[in-house]
């Protein structure tokens, strides 16, 4: 499905001019236009090259082309139609475009277009996404293009991310990314081998998008399934819909139990805070020591968490 803001136009430009200016061809184009009539011989730009080209009823330097452009962009930029295959505008990937999200889906739930968004407390669980046991998600579009990211449970536990490093960016791999949090590097690996097309390298300078918009602007990888590998239904451990919500409830209970254990530790004065119920709060890992953080990572977010789920 193509982006609703994508438009096409026929443009013309002069190849004899010192600079290229694209002019949209209008239906009501004047019949006496210089470039498309014999009057082109009086054009200063064309006169310099007339000896190299035979006379014609229109300027030999007039060139026409089909282009595409985005009506949501503040500045119109024409893209040659031959390069449109490189753009996300003509595929399901347009649903992860910041312009599209801002205008078509102002609440930031474009990836849940036509589907429900389940909620476990303040953790959103879009019902149509597929979730791995280590809290990474995948969406497969109608054209076979997949987007991969980390879910809202993971981003709530981390709170903020200091730095992002993409371990894999292209080729056949398990998509892997490293987050630096509180001075500790944690690697997040999607359990399925994919053909990675590109990584969202924009997040290197704006890692906050991962925690503010984990299911949209915070996507990590664009990929296609590795068709060379057999994939049996259910064998990969991915979940969606009601199953994902039930799993998320269990995960919340496990994380809350850990938060209560941390709160029950004596402080430097020997005082102990009483657990008063509730659930774990955003940025829990900021209150953990390095060993505790790594233990939490291994239990919830590593590939070990995926493998343990199949034991």
Order of alpha helices (4+ residues) and beta strands (2+ residues): beta-beta-alpha-beta-beta-alpha-beta-beta-beta-beta-beta-alpha-beta-beta-beta-alpha-beta-alpha-alpha-alpha
